[in-house]
Amino acid sequence: MDRISGLSEELQIKILSFLPTKVAVSTSILSKQWQFLWMLLPKLEYSTKYYSKSDCQKLRCFLHRNLPLHRAPVIERFRLKFHHPGFKPEDIKLWALAVVSRCIRELKISYTSYPNQPIYYRVACTHAYRSLP
């Protein structure tokens, strides 16, 4: 057993939380113990800045499949920054509802189809938003 696998789950999650989300998710292939550990991360950040159109579609499918299954009791931060028009308002609503149900503390969504003209949606202290339709 390696040293990190011998640590408590809480400490492993803390270590993963310092990694970019994409890297933290990739640790799921290390072993069965690590397979779903990333699903307990309290901070999730996704960006499509350097993604191709097909990679954006993969991210969209990944978020649809996995975000509703995320198991962290509280999500400290969810940030989504995307630059391709392949995302639909229904996608954003589904993801926002998924993280709001986890007592989200910071929700930041940024969309632009032009690199220097982002549109930001930011919600902080979303306790009042738990009843979004």
C-alpha positions as CSV (number, residue, x, y, z in Angstrom):
1,M,0.0,0.0,0.0
2,D,1.3,3.5,-0.8
3,R,1.5,6.1,1.8
4,I,-1.4,8.2,0.5
5,S,-3.8,5.3,0.4
6,G,-3.1,4.6,4.0
7,L,-4.3,8.1,5.0
8,S,-7.8,8.7,6.2
9,E,-10.5,9.4,3.6
10,E,-10.9,12.9,4.9
11,L,-7.2,13.7,4.5
12,Q,-7.2,12.2,1.0
13,I,-10.1,14.4,0.0
14,K,-8.2,17.4,1.4
15,I,-5.2,16.5,-0.7
16,L,-7.3,16.1,-3.8
17,S,-9.0,19.4,-3.2
18,F,-5.7,21.2,-4.0
19,L,-5.6,19.6,-7.5
20,P,-7.5,20.9,-10.5
21,T,-10.8,19.1,-10.7
22,K,-9.9,17.3,-14.0
23,V,-6.7,15.9,-12.4
24,A,-8.6,14.9,-9.2
25,V,-11.2,13.0,-11.3
26,S,-8.4,11.2,-13.1
27,T,-7.2,9.7,-9.8
28,S,-10.3,7.5,-9.9
29,I,-8.3,5.0,-12.1
30,L,-5.6,4.4,-9.4
31,S,-7.6,1.8,-7.4
32,K,-11.1,0.9,-6.2
33,Q,-10.4,2.9,-3.1
34,W,-9.9,6.0,-5.2
35,Q,-12.6,5.3,-7.8
36,F,-15.3,7.6,-6.3
37,L,-13.2,9.7,-3.9
38,W,-13.3,12.7,-6.2
39,M,-17.1,12.7,-5.8
40,L,-16.7,14.0,-2.2
41,L,-14.7,17.1,-3.3
42,P,-16.1,20.3,-1.9
43,K,-14.7,22.4,-4.7
44,L,-15.4,21.8,-8.4
45,E,-14.1,23.9,-11.2
46,Y,-14.5,23.2,-14.9
47,S,-13.3,25.2,-17.9
48,T,-13.5,24.5,-21.6
49,K,-11.0,27.2,-22.6
50,Y,-8.7,24.8,-24.4
51,Y,-11.2,22.2,-25.3
52,S,-12.2,21.1,-28.8
53,K,-15.9,20.9,-29.6
54,S,-15.8,17.1,-29.1
55,D,-14.1,17.6,-25.7
56,C,-16.8,20.1,-24.7
57,Q,-19.4,17.5,-25.6
58,K,-17.6,14.9,-23.4
59,L,-17.6,17.4,-20.5
60,R,-21.3,18.0,-21.0
61,C,-22.0,14.3,-20.8
62,F,-19.7,13.9,-17.9
63,L,-21.5,16.6,-15.9
64,H,-24.9,15.2,-16.8
65,R,-23.9,11.7,-15.6
66,N,-21.8,12.6,-12.6
67,L,-22.9,15.9,-11.0
68,P,-26.2,14.6,-9.8
69,L,-24.3,11.7,-8.1
70,H,-21.8,14.0,-6.3
71,R,-21.8,13.0,-2.7
72,A,-20.2,15.9,-0.8
73,P,-22.7,17.1,1.8
74,V,-21.6,20.7,1.2
75,I,-20.2,22.1,-2.0
76,E,-18.0,25.0,-1.1
77,R,-17.5,26.2,-4.7
78,F,-18.8,25.3,-8.2
79,R,-17.3,27.2,-11.1
80,L,-18.0,26.5,-14.7
81,K,-16.3,28.6,-17.4
82,F,-17.2,27.6,-21.0
83,H,-16.5,29.0,-24.4
84,H,-18.5,26.9,-26.8
85,P,-22.1,27.2,-27.7
86,G,-22.8,23.5,-27.3
87,F,-24.1,24.0,-23.8
88,K,-27.8,24.7,-23.4
89,P,-29.8,26.6,-20.7
90,E,-31.3,23.3,-19.7
91,D,-27.8,22.0,-19.0
92,I,-26.9,24.9,-16.8
93,K,-30.2,24.6,-14.9
94,L,-29.7,20.9,-14.2
95,W,-26.2,21.5,-13.0
96,A,-27.2,24.5,-10.9
97,L,-30.0,22.5,-9.2
98,A,-27.6,19.6,-8.5
99,V,-25.1,21.8,-6.7
100,V,-27.8,23.9,-4.9
101,S,-29.1,20.7,-3.4
102,R,-25.7,20.3,-1.8
103,C,-25.8,23.5,0.1
104,I,-23.6,25.4,-2.4
105,R,-21.7,28.3,-0.9
106,E,-20.4,29.8,-4.2
107,L,-21.8,29.3,-7.7
108,K,-20.0,31.0,-10.6
109,I,-20.9,30.3,-14.2
110,S,-19.2,32.2,-17.0
111,Y,-20.1,31.8,-20.7
112,T,-18.7,33.4,-23.7
113,S,-18.4,32.5,-27.4
114,Y,-15.7,35.3,-27.7
115,P,-12.5,35.0,-25.7
116,N,-12.6,38.6,-24.3
117,Q,-16.3,39.1,-23.6
118,P,-17.4,36.7,-20.8
119,I,-20.9,36.8,-19.3
120,Y,-20.8,36.0,-15.6
121,Y,-23.5,34.6,-13.4
122,R,-22.5,34.5,-9.8
123,V,-24.5,33.5,-6.8
124,A,-23.1,33.6,-3.3
125,C,-24.7,32.4,-0.1
126,T,-27.3,30.5,-2.0
127,H,-29.2,29.2,1.1
128,A,-32.1,31.3,-0.1
129,Y,-32.0,29.8,-3.5
130,R,-32.7,26.2,-2.4
131,S,-36.2,26.3,-3.9
132,L,-35.2,27.1,-7.5
133,P,-37.8,25.7,-9.9
